[in-house]
Amino acid sequence: MMYKRAVFILVIIMVFTSIAAQPVSAQTSGPVYIVQAGDTLSFIASRFNVSLNDLLAANPAIDPNFLSEGQQVVIPGLEGVTGILETEVITFGDSLRSLSRRTQVSDAQLIRLNRLVSPTELYVGISLIVPLQEGQTQFTSRTSTGTGESLLELAVKQGSDPWTLSSVNKLNGTWDAVPNDILYSPTGNGGGGTGLPSAFVSASINPLPMIQGGTEVVRVQVKDGYTVSGTLVDRPLRFFPANGEQVALQGVHALLDTGVYPLRLEATLPDGTRQSYEQMVLVASGNYYSENLYVDPATIDPAVTEPETQQVISITNLVNSTKFWNGIFTSPAVYPDEFTSFYGTRRTYKGLNSDLTVEGFHTGLDFAGGEGLQIFAPAPGQVVFAGALTVRGNATIIDHGWGVYSGFWHQSQSYVNAGDFVEQGQVIGLVGGTGRVTGPHLHWEVWVNGVQVNPLDWLDQAYP
């Protein structure tokens, strides 16, 4: 009896040992996503609509606490999808059809991977997931048939044939080409297709996606005889000629709600003939902080602040067609890398010894440093205002041209007058503590076509 019990216990132990020794089932095959900067496993799981546990099970070698850019993550549950899942940013003029033709990935697969409800969801600036196979051809040479032009005529110009163009572009036949539709050529002889009306040679907006408080550069090239106009969100674009293109700079308001907004371009002939194109553009969060400030209630009273704000707006809304600067702006501060408050910070202003509270945001960049430090012009331009204001204190505004302005608030002294032209690096005043402040500092802000933007961007890159 004891012998049978011992054998039974031994069998039970062997069974459980065998079960414990079995490896955990994990999917090790499937499409692979390349980790991008800022990604987390939770974000990746959400993006592909899989559970975090399933994602971890499919990638047992990955430490979720040490995810690195460029790392490969297998995505489970995507039956029928293979290859590398790359990310592409939709640009102005792109459509689901043109993306499908260029990547040779079906509309259905793009819709499924990106959970698109409608092709109209291809907003400029969004990132789409595109599966790419090893050896898969992607076409970069864009072209299109002109009015009255057949696919055969286009193929002759491309050094190709109509059947190849029809197949590459997923047309129903060689008769199915539509004028001005974006087509891709395998011969590399394209370049004329833009997805825009025929008056437009090219059009772009950068950077993408748009960010609250960012500066956007819109570039347009049109055929001879046309003039260009447009709007971004609710602001009219001001175009200026540069290197054979028409260029407009536009600020994105820091308090603009995230979401999609219209970008509209219009080309007009002298006789009034017009062609226009509109596409929705994504605005993403600037991820700004919040803070409370306790100040003199007289400096946040709307009866005082609103007229002063309108005065500054009336100055910075004027557009000079001359561009005075060239290249990157330089810091206006003695200590260029020491900041006490950043642009875009959401602020709640509270009046000392009062119930007055005002919501707003920090419209510029505050530099550390005590009273009397020098302030330098960050770029050439003409002084359009120099005087005392209630909120901004002793203030100077410089017009850099093309709708770009710099404002310098709270100075103890100003060394310039309205009408003076200043050079980059010229001393224009001294740091002070005038106006609405909690202590002496330099506040510098940049306006682009009537909107305050993040000055740090102008210290990092050259516009346009």
VEXVEXMAR-228281 format. One record per residue (C-alpha): x, y, z negated; residue in three letters. Coordinates in steps of 0.1 Angstrom, whole numbers, padded with zeros to 4 digits, always signed. Example, Ala and Ser with C-alpha at 12.3 -4.5 7.8 and 13.67 -1.06 7.14 Angstrom:
BEGIN
+0123-0045-0078ALA +0137-0011-0071SER 
This chain:
BEGIN
+0000+0000+0000MET +0028+0024-0009MET +0045+0014+0023TYR +0015+0023+0044LYS +0011+0057+0026ARG +0047+0065+0032ALA +0044+0057+0069VAL +0013+0078+0072PHE +0030+0108+0055ILE +0060+0104+0078LEU +0038+0104+0109VAL +0020+0136+0097ILE +0054+0153+0091ILE +0066+0143+0126MET +0034+0156+0142VAL +0037+0190+0125PHE +0074+0192+0133THR +0067+0185+0169SER +0040+0212+0171ILE +0063+0238+0154ALA +0091+0230+0178ALA +0069+0238+0208GLN +0078+0272+0223PRO +0052+0299+0222VAL +0034+0301+0256SER +0044+0334+0273ALA +0040+0347+0308GLN +0074+0353+0322THR +0063+0360+0358SER +0042+0387+0373GLY +0047+0423+0384PRO +0074+0442+0367VAL +0071+0478+0354TYR +0102+0499+0351ILE +0101+0519+0318VAL +0101+0557+0323GLN +0113+0584+0299ALA +0089+0588+0270GLY +0072+0554+0276ASP +0061+0533+0247THR +0048+0497+0248LEU +0014+0510+0235SER +0013+0535+0264PHE +0022+0509+0289ILE -0004+0485+0276ALA -0031+0512+0278SER -0020+0522+0313ARG -0024+0487+0327PHE -0055+0479+0305ASN -0038+0450+0287VAL -0036+0443+0250SER -0004+0451+0232LEU -0003+0415+0219ASN -0005+0401+0254ASP +0022+0425+0266LEU +0045+0414+0237LEU +0038+0378+0244ALA +0047+0382+0281ALA +0080+0399+0271ASN +0093+0380+0241PRO +0129+0394+0246ALA +0118+0430+0242ILE +0121+0448+0209ASP +0092+0473+0208PRO +0112+0496+0186ASN +0141+0499+0211PHE +0124+0505+0244LEU +0148+0522+0269SER +0144+0540+0302GLU +0150+0516+0331GLY +0140+0485+0312GLN +0119+0459+0330GLN +0085+0449+0314VAL +0064+0421+0328VAL +0027+0431+0331ILE +0004+0401+0324PRO -0031+0396+0337GLY -0026+0411+0372LEU -0034+0381+0393GLU -0023+0385+0429GLY +0000+0414+0422VAL +0038+0409+0424THR +0069+0430+0428GLY +0081+0461+0411ILE +0055+0486+0398LEU +0069+0520+0406GLU +0054+0554+0397THR +0048+0580+0424GLU +0036+0616+0418VAL +0008+0627+0442ILE +0018+0659+0461THR -0002+0685+0479PHE -0018+0670+0511GLY -0016+0633+0499ASP -0046+0611+0500SER -0053+0575+0492LEU -0052+0567+0529ARG -0019+0583+0535SER -0004+0567+0504LEU -0016+0533+0515SER -0001+0538+0550ARG +0032+0550+0537ARG +0037+0523+0511THR +0019+0495+0531GLN -0001+0487+0499VAL -0039+0482+0504SER -0064+0508+0493ASP -0081+0481+0471ALA -0049+0472+0453GLN -0040+0509+0446LEU -0075+0515+0433ILE -0074+0484+0411ARG -0039+0491+0396LEU -0047+0527+0389ASN -0083+0521+0379ARG -0096+0547+0403LEU -0133+0552+0405VAL -0131+0573+0436SER -0104+0582+0462PRO -0111+0619+0452THR -0094+0611+0419GLU -0060+0615+0436LEU -0053+0648+0420TYR -0020+0666+0428VAL +0004+0659+0400GLY -0009+0626+0387ILE +0013+0596+0386SER +0001+0565+0405LEU +0014+0530+0401ILE +0025+0514+0434VAL +0036+0477+0437PRO +0067+0473+0459LEU +0080+0440+0472GLN +0116+0432+0479GLU +0123+0440+0515GLY +0090+0458+0518GLN +0091+0487+0544THR +0081+0521+0533GLN +0076+0548+0559PHE +0087+0583+0554THR +0084+0598+0589SER +0050+0616+0591ARG +0033+0626+0623THR -0002+0632+0636SER -0021+0634+0669THR -0030+0668+0681GLY -0064+0679+0694THR -0071+0660+0726GLY -0040+0638+0722GLU -0043+0601+0724SER -0024+0575+0703LEU -0006+0564+0735LEU +0007+0600+0741GLU +0018+0602+0705LEU +0035+0568+0707ALA +0055+0579+0738VAL +0068+0609+0718LYS +0077+0587+0689GLN +0095+0561+0710GLY +0070+0535+0699SER +0038+0520+0712ASP +0002+0525+0703PRO -0003+0490+0690TRP +0025+0494+0665THR +0012+0528+0653LEU -0023+0513+0650SER -0011+0484+0629SER +0012+0504+0606VAL -0015+0530+0600ASN -0043+0504+0595LYS -0064+0518+0623LEU -0093+0498+0638ASN -0077+0500+0672GLY -0056+0522+0695THR -0087+0544+0701TRP -0092+0551+0664ASP -0067+0580+0658ALA -0083+0612+0646VAL -0067+0646+0653PRO -0045+0660+0624ASN -0048+0627+0604ASP -0015+0617+0587ILE +0001+0588+0605LEU +0034+0572+0598TYR +0059+0562+0624SER +0084+0533+0621PRO +0108+0549+0645THR +0117+0579+0623GLY +0108+0605+0649ASN +0079+0620+0630GLY +0079+0650+0606GLY +0049+0669+0620GLY +0021+0654+0599GLY +0012+0671+0566THR -0024+0661+0559GLY -0033+0698+0562LEU -0051+0718+0589PRO -0031+0723+0621SER -0022+0759+0612ALA +0000+0746+0584PHE +0035+0732+0592VAL +0041+0723+0555SER +0029+0731+0520ALA +0041+0721+0486SER +0037+0730+0449ILE +0064+0723+0422ASN +0070+0712+0395PRO +0043+0685+0391LEU +0023+0680+0371PRO +0016+0716+0362MET +0023+0722+0325ILE +0006+0748+0302GLN +0029+0778+0302GLY +0049+0766+0332GLY +0059+0785+0364THR +0047+0770+0396GLU +0064+0776+0430VAL +0041+0773+0460VAL +0058+0770+0494ARG +0040+0772+0527VAL +0051+0773+0563GLN +0025+0782+0590VAL +0025+0785+0627LYS +0034+0818+0643ASP +0008+0845+0640GLY -0008+0832+0608TYR -0008+0849+0575THR -0011+0830+0542VAL -0032+0835+0511SER -0045+0813+0484GLY -0056+0807+0448THR -0043+0785+0420LEU -0068+0779+0392VAL -0084+0813+0392ASP -0054+0835+0402ARG -0049+0849+0437PRO -0014+0838+0450LEU +0010+0865+0462ARG +0031+0852+0491PHE +0065+0866+0501PHE +0088+0855+0530PRO +0119+0835+0521ALA +0140+0813+0543ASN +0113+0808+0570GLY +0086+0800+0544GLU +0060+0819+0525GLN +0067+0816+0487VAL +0044+0824+0458ALA +0052+0822+0421LEU +0024+0816+0396GLN +0023+0812+0359GLY +0000+0787+0342VAL -0017+0801+0311HIS -0006+0784+0278ALA -0042+0782+0266LEU -0056+0767+0298LEU -0074+0735+0290ASP -0057+0704+0303THR -0075+0688+0333GLY -0077+0694+0370VAL -0080+0728+0388TYR -0082+0739+0425PRO -0053+0749+0446LEU -0066+0765+0478ARG -0045+0776+0508LEU -0058+0797+0537GLU -0041+0806+0570ALA -0056+0835+0590THR -0050+0848+0625LEU -0053+0886+0633PRO -0087+0879+0650ASP -0100+0866+0617GLY -0098+0829+0626THR -0092+0809+0594ARG -0081+0774+0584GLN -0082+0764+0547SER -0074+0734+0526TYR -0082+0727+0489GLU -0071+0700+0466GLN -0073+0695+0428MET -0041+0698+0408VAL -0035+0683+0374LEU -0025+0705+0344VAL -0009+0686+0315ALA -0003+0697+0279SER +0027+0717+0269GLY +0027+0699+0235ASN +0030+0731+0215TYR +0031+0734+0178TYR +0008+0753+0155SER +0016+0778+0127GLU -0001+0804+0104ASN +0012+0840+0101LEU +0003+0865+0075TYR +0005+0901+0088VAL -0008+0936+0084ASP -0045+0934+0092PRO -0042+0966+0113ALA -0020+0947+0138THR -0046+0920+0145ILE -0077+0942+0146ASP -0092+0937+0181PRO -0100+0974+0182ALA -0062+0980+0182VAL -0048+0949+0199THR -0072+0948+0229GLU -0065+0982+0244PRO -0027+0976+0239GLU -0030+0942+0256THR -0049+0957+0285GLN -0023+0984+0289GLN +0005+0957+0292VAL -0017+0937+0316ILE -0023+0967+0338SER +0015+0972+0341ILE +0024+0935+0347THR -0004+0930+0373ASN +0013+0953+0398LEU +0034+0933+0424VAL +0066+0947+0439ASN +0074+0930+0472SER +0112+0934+0466THR +0128+0906+0447LYS +0156+0921+0426PHE +0170+0889+0409TRP +0190+0860+0424ASN +0195+0828+0405GLY +0190+0819+0369ILE +0181+0845+0343PHE +0206+0850+0315THR +0198+0852+0278SER +0189+0887+0265PRO +0202+0878+0230ALA +0235+0880+0213VAL +0229+0845+0199TYR +0214+0828+0230PRO +0207+0794+0214ASP +0193+0804+0181GLU +0155+0807+0180PHE +0130+0814+0152THR +0098+0808+0172SER +0091+0792+0205PHE +0068+0802+0233TYR +0033+0786+0233GLY +0030+0779+0196THR -0006+0781+0186ARG -0009+0808+0160ARG -0035+0817+0134THR -0030+0853+0123TYR -0043+0861+0089LYS -0045+0897+0076GLY -0029+0903+0042LEU -0054+0910+0015ASN -0083+0908+0040SER -0106+0882+0055ASP -0096+0890+0091LEU -0084+0859+0110THR -0075+0858+0147VAL -0066+0828+0168GLU -0039+0831+0195GLY -0006+0818+0207PHE +0030+0830+0208HIS +0035+0847+0241THR +0073+0847+0242GLY +0105+0834+0227LEU +0119+0848+0194ASP +0157+0850+0189PHE +0174+0849+0156ALA +0196+0879+0146GLY +0193+0909+0124GLY +0185+0945+0131GLU +0209+0964+0154GLY +0221+0935+0176LEU +0223+0944+0213GLN +0196+0933+0238ILE +0207+0925+0274PHE +0187+0926+0306ALA +0183+0890+0317PRO +0181+0899+0354ALA +0182+0931+0375PRO +0151+0952+0378GLY +0134+0985+0373GLN +0122+0997+0339VAL +0084+1004+0342VAL +0077+1010+0305PHE +0097+1022+0275ALA +0078+1034+0244GLY +0062+1027+0211ALA +0032+1004+0207LEU +0013+0994+0176THR +0016+0956+0179VAL +0047+0953+0200ARG +0066+0980+0184GLY +0093+0998+0204ASN +0089+0980+0237ALA +0106+0978+0271THR +0092+0962+0302ILE +0113+0954+0333ILE +0099+0947+0368ASP +0121+0920+0385HIS +0100+0920+0416GLY +0076+0895+0432TRP +0052+0898+0402GLY +0079+0888+0376VAL +0083+0910+0345TYR +0103+0908+0313SER +0090+0923+0280GLY +0111+0931+0249PHE +0093+0939+0217TRP +0101+0952+0182HIS +0132+0971+0191GLN +0149+0995+0167SER +0161+1016+0196GLN +0157+1016+0234SER +0185+1028+0257TYR +0165+1030+0289VAL +0136+1050+0303ASN +0108+1043+0328ALA +0122+1045+0363GLY +0157+1034+0354ASP +0172+1005+0373PHE +0191+0980+0352VAL +0216+0953+0361GLU +0218+0918+0347GLN +0236+0919+0314GLY +0232+0956+0308GLN +0225+0967+0272VAL +0189+0980+0272ILE +0183+0984+0234GLY +0188+0971+0199LEU +0169+0944+0179VAL +0145+0958+0153GLY +0115+0951+0131GLY +0089+0975+0146THR +0053+0965+0152GLY +0037+0932+0141ARG +0066+0913+0126VAL +0075+0893+0095THR +0112+0904+0099GLY +0136+0919+0125PRO +0140+0898+0156HIS +0140+0900+0194LEU +0108+0888+0211HIS +0113+0882+0249TRP +0085+0873+0272GLU +0082+0866+0309VAL +0052+0874+0330TRP +0046+0857+0364VAL +0018+0871+0385ASN -0002+0883+0355GLY +0004+0853+0332VAL +0029+0849+0304GLN +0051+0818+0309VAL +0078+0799+0289ASN +0110+0820+0291PRO +0131+0789+0286LEU +0122+0777+0321ASP +0138+0809+0335TRP +0170+0802+0316LEU +0172+0766+0329ASP +0165+0770+0366GLN +0165+0794+0395ALA +0132+0806+0409TYR +0121+0802+0436PRO 
